[in-house]
């Protein structure tokens, strides 16, 4: 089962890498977009809330990506 999950994850990263340099950031943004679409279709999540969620989640994903890259590139 882990081999299947690993293969699907690898495939998703490769596909995302076609459009973005960092596959994990691309996957995070796509997941945020999907979550926003799901939330926006509910009656308790209106357009301004969806926009706030989308902007906030993408900013958080970008910050996480920058911090992770900075830690990885830190001289030892």
Secondary structure, DSSP 4 states (H G I P E B T S, - for coil): -HHHHHHHHHHHHHHHHTT-S-HHHHHHHHHHHHHHHHHHTSTTS-HHHHHHHHHHHHHHHHHHHHHHHHHHTS--
